[in-house]
Amino acid sequence: LSDNPAFRQRFETEAKMISQLSHPHICALYDVGNQDGVEYLVMEFLEGETLTDRIAKGPLPLEMVLRYGIEISDALEKAHRQGIVHRDLKPGNVMLTKSGIKLVDFGLAKVALPAPGSVVSSHSVLPTQAEVGLTAQGTFLGTFQYMAPEQLEGGEADGRTDIFALGLLLFEMTTGQKAFSGKTEAAVMVAIMHNEPPSVSSAKPMTPPALDRVVKTCLAKDPNDRFQTAHDVKLQLQWIAEGGSGAGVAAPVAARRKSRERLAWALVPLAALAASAATVLVIRLRSEPPRVILSSLLPPEKSSFSFEFGPMALSPDGRRVAFVATSSGINMLWVQPLSGVSAQPLAGTEGASNPFWSPDSRFLGFFANRKLKKIEASGGAPQTLADASLGRGGSWNREGVILFVPNSREVVHRVSASGGEASPVTKLDAGASELSHRWPVFLPDGRRFLYLAQNSLGAGEKNGIYAASLDGGERKLLFNANTNVAYTPPGHLLFYRERTLLARAFDPKSLRFTEEAFPVAEDVQYFATFAQAVFAASDQGLLAYQTGVSGGRTQLTWLDRAGKPAGTVGAPGHLATPRMSNDGRRVAVRILDPQAVGDIWIYDLERNTRTRFTFDPSDDFGPLWSHDDSRVVFSSARKSPGDIYQRDSAGTAKEEPLLSSNAFEMALDWSPDGRVLLFQVDDPRTKNQMDLWTYSAADGKATPFLQSAFNEILGRFSPDGRWIAYVSNESGKEEVYVVPFPGPGGKWQISTAGGRAPLWTRGGREIIYQAPGDEIMAVEVRAAPTFQAGIPKALFKTHLRPPPGGQFDVTPDGERFLVNLRPAEEISDPVTLVQNWAEERKRR
């Protein structure tokens, strides 16, 4: 560039032209110049993720597709009006920030002199990053996967070229797939130039036909057949968002009907939802049926939704939504009025999970600190109602009876809303090998209720939704499923199956279904470990759900003792519980599929490769290396909640069962000599909580090591095998303790303000653990002449994947940490709110 004064002058002139593009959705260019022969740019600093990163998580919800599409169109319109064409519009050049999208890289990142025969649009300005070094005749400017046919043919590029790329972005956001694909670059180019893309609705059946038509028009081969301006595209997308013809009607439904009834979808403020709930009677008296109103709910500022602690809960009057959100590593209840007022945290609900409302919408029930509690939704002091060590759902009737499940291996219990003695109202069916009942929901009469009965945490033919009564009598199987369920008046059951939220007309008096199930939403988030999908419904026709894969995308990252990044392992993904081999050459990790079911994979750190280790369709979790790295032990929900298996680490032999029972078992650590396996057990046949057991490799016998009325979990052997560090909640909150092995002996508390996931380092002279707020702590210890522990010292704060425990590992010398990191500024998928969601079904 410096050797070509004419082109350098053009760079400066046109860069300054782009600096005039003042628009909220275009990354600002503040200055351009030359310092000692080096061209430089001063640009706006952006925090967020690229659209590429977001699409990798899965298809975007409809409201996000429309919002981002409108914002991109608006930005392109501004640029085109000033004679500037982007020419390299692609997901990697779209940043998602808290204030909306930002278009970046208007051909300014790098510049090279065009070769003879290459095309430079009279409307465009400068080559993009992909153009550096392109000097051969006939080369292309831009990223070929997102080029329009005329670009690939060497023709002129104008604003309609960007519109073609915009169509590709809309297709990819909606479906999670590329519109044109091929095994080679040439095959992709041929597809773009000659093949018609599949319809959006063929990949995403519930796509509004109007959006399908917008995408098809954007992707027309002939520029004259496309929308002629970005303004036109923006108007079309706004029209769909405001209820354009058939906007909310799924394409298969529209195809079956001779005429499409109108369904209005509107992106509206939350206040409109509250108004709709408050005036539902007035609306129904009108000749026109109620509108379907679509909106979004974002997490509170500087916090994130934490639906691994239970889905949101909609108040029966439809005016408020309660949810668990995490801020600075602390999860607690928040209440968001749908009148537009900001969400408020409820003090005293730290550690809350699985909220549910009282029938008058005044109180919230929830679980925290091993108790079932209630609190006024406007705030106040929580009141303890009953013991509940690991609550699995609650429901509250108008007679002041609360149904709840106190433990993950328990049955449904009842207790007064004023507190008192709790008593069981269901019984496990031993003949069906049932392990737990969970997620109770009262039906309108306040006597009968529904619940999920499980015979495994993964999938089983006898898992199902049952109806039972407070008055006793035989229960009734309604259908087989492994999910929570919601009843919504005047008569629908909502439930999850294969990534889809389904609804089915249901008579709560006869306990019979009156119609076949139909889809309501796709790609709904689901936690297979809990058999719980993220959705809720109110009595006033309001539906809430969140899409995506549970846990979010994370990146295995090396950190030093100060918390500074020192490299990464593999690509971002839905990762959990990394475990390094003892020689430090490999890492075993759990990777979740879209159904939130995990498999074990192994990373080779020296060769930078990744190999799948387990292939069973059931959930596999908790990988652990043997003392000599020759085997990998893991837990699986194949036959029970968590049996323990082992396989040679090279993956050449079949998996072998190591421990099997009706209890939940998870391997934790091998003794240094490989003779003893430490594992934790959650057994529904006992009244104990989770306990620590040992397995002898010599005789195959399992023996209790630590048992009490509290949890003992996440144990680790010291490097010399003489001590075990573990976590217990005996004090009312989780703390790290050390006891001698094999015992007996004393007990020493290591953490002082809460702790999880202890690890030994530095030859047993230090214990690392995770404190609340994702703070990594270190404690110096010594064993002679007696065991002593120093004062915990904070090393660094980080952003670990939830839930806490097992999301990091450390090298033996304690100098490097392999951490499963969440993005520091992760943009959460919003909660989708749909008022009058069942109205569209009435039109079919």
C-alpha positions, 0 to 999 in steps of 0.5 A: 500500500505504501508503494502505491500513492494513488491507492493509499490516497483512496484508502484514506479518502474512503476510510474517512467516508466510512468514519462518517457512518454514524449509526447505532448498529455500525462499529464506529471508525474514529480515525485513520492515519499513518505512523512511520509508514504504517497505516492505522485505524482507531475503532470502537471497542465492542464487548459481546460475541459474534453471530457465528458464536451465537449460531453455533449454540443453535437456531435463534428464537424468532424474535431474535431473528427478527430483531437482529435482521431489522437492525442489520437492515437498518445499518445496511440502509445507512451505508448504502445511502452513502454509497458504501457496500459492505461486500463481506457481510457474514456472521463473523462480521456481526457482533452481538452486544447488549445494545444490539448488533454492530456491523464490523469490517466494512472492508477496512481491516486490511488493504491490498492493491487489486490485481488486473481483472479483479472487481472493485465496485464503484459503490464499495470502498476497500478490500476485506481481510480475505482480500489480502494478497489476492493478486491473481487475475479473476480472484474474488473479494469477500468470503465466498460462502456468503457471496452473491452469484454476481460476485462469483461471476466477477460481476458488479457488486452493489447494495443488492449484493449485501441483500443476498448475504443478508438472506443467508444470515436470516436463513442461518439464524433461523435454522442453525444451518447454512443455506448452501453447502458442499464438500469443496469450495467449488461445490459451494460456489456451484450451489450458490450460482445454480441451486435453489436453497431449501425453504427455511420451513423445511429445516425449521417447521414452525417458521412463519411463511412470511419470513420464508418468503423474505429469505427466498426473495433475498436469495434470488439469483438475479439481483433484479428479483431481490429486494432492491433496498435494505429498507425494503427488507427492514419493512418486511421484517418489521411487518412480520414482527407486527403480525404480517400475514400469517406471520405466526403460522407454522408453514406446514399448517399454512400449507394444509389450509385453503386460506390462511387465517391471520395470527398477529405476532407482535414484539411489544414491551412487557407492559403490553403483556400485563395489560393483556392479562388485566383486560382478558375478559374485555378482549374476549367479549369482542368479536375479534379473538385475542391476539397472540402477543410475543415478547422477550425477557432478558436477565437483570443487569450484570446477572444471568438466568440460572435455569439449572436451578429450576425454570421460571414461574409465572404468577397465576394472575399473569402479572409477574414472573419469578426466576433464579438468576446468578450474580457474582456467583450467588443464585437467588430469586428475582421477581419481574413485573410484566408492567415494565418495571425492572426485576427485583431480587428477593433478599434472603433467597440465596441458594434458591431453586425451583420457585412456585407461586401461591394461588393468590399470586402473593407468595412464592414457594422455593427450596434453599439450604435444605428447606422448603420455604415461602416468601412474599413476592414483594419481599420480606423474611422467608419462612421455613415450612419443611425439610427438603434437602434437594427439592424437586418441585412444588405446587400450592392449592387454594386450600393451603396445601403444598405438594413438594418433593423433598429429595431427588430420590423421594416421593410427593409429600404434602405440608400446610402452607403455614408449615408443620409436619410433612407426609407422603402422598405417593408411593414408589412402585417397586415392581416398576423399579421406580426411583423417584417422583418429582415435579407435582402440579395441582389440577383445578379441583385442588385435590388431584395432581400430576407428577413424573415417576422415574425409573431412571434419570436418563430414559425408561419405558416406565417413566411417565406422567401420572395423575393421583389424588390427595384423597388416595385411590389408584393413580393413573398413567396419562402418558410416558415421558421424562419431563415436567408438565404444566396444566393451563386453563381451559384445558391443555397439558404442556410437556417436553419431548425431543427438543419440542414443547408440546401441548395437548387438549386435556379434560381435568375432570375425566383425566382424558385427552381430547385431541392429539398433541401439537407443537408450541415451540422448538429447541426448548432448553432441557436438563436431562439430569433433572428431567426438567424443561425450561417452560411455565404457563399461567392461568391467564394464557401466558406461556414462557420458555427458553431455547438453547442447550443447558449450561451454555457454551464454554471454553477449556482455558489454561489460567496461571495462579493469578487467573491470567489466560495462558492458552485454550484447549479445543474449541468452545462447546457444551462442555463439563467436568474436565479431568486431566490425566496424571501425566498431564498429556490428556484431558477427559471431558463431558460434552453435551448434545442438544438434548443435554445428554452427555458423552465422554471425549478425550483431548490429546494435548500434545497432538491437539486432537479430540476423540469420542470415548463413549457412544451410548445414547444414555447420559455419561458423566464424571470421567476419572483417570486410573492412577496409571492413566490406563483406564477411564472410569465414568458414570452412566444412566444406562440401567439406573441413575448412575452406575459406574463403568470403566474402559481402557483409555485407548478406547480399544476394548468394550466398556465394563460395569464396575459398580451397579445398583439402584442408587446414584453412584459417581466415581470421584478419585482413585487412591495413588496406589490404584487399590481403592476407588472413592465414589459418592452414593445417593441411595433412595432406600436410605434416609441418608443424603449423599455419602462417600463410599470406597470400592476395593479393586482387590475383592470388588467390595464396596464399603461406606466411608462417610455416612451421616444425615448430611451430604458428603460429596466430591472427595479427593485423595491426598497425593500420599493416600493418607487423607481425603478432602471432601465437601459437607453441608453439616454446618448449614452450607457447603464447606471443605473438610479433611479426614484421615484415610482409612480412619478413624481420626479427627476432622478439619475444616479447610474453607471458612466461607463456603467451598466446593471441589477440593483438589490437592496440589504441591505434593499434598501441601496445598488444597485448592477449592472453589468458593462462592462467587467463582473465587478460587482459593488456596490453603496451605496444609501440613500433616506432621506432626499433626494435621494443620490448615492455614488461612484460605487465600484468594488466588483469582475470580473467574466465570465457571460453568454452573453448577459449581463443582468439578469445573476445573482441574489443576496441575500437580505443582499448582501452577496451572489451572484448566478451567471450564470458562463461561464468556465473561460477557455472555449474552443469555438467550432471552425468555420468550413470553407468549400471551394467548398462545393457544389462540393459534391452535383454535384457528387450525 
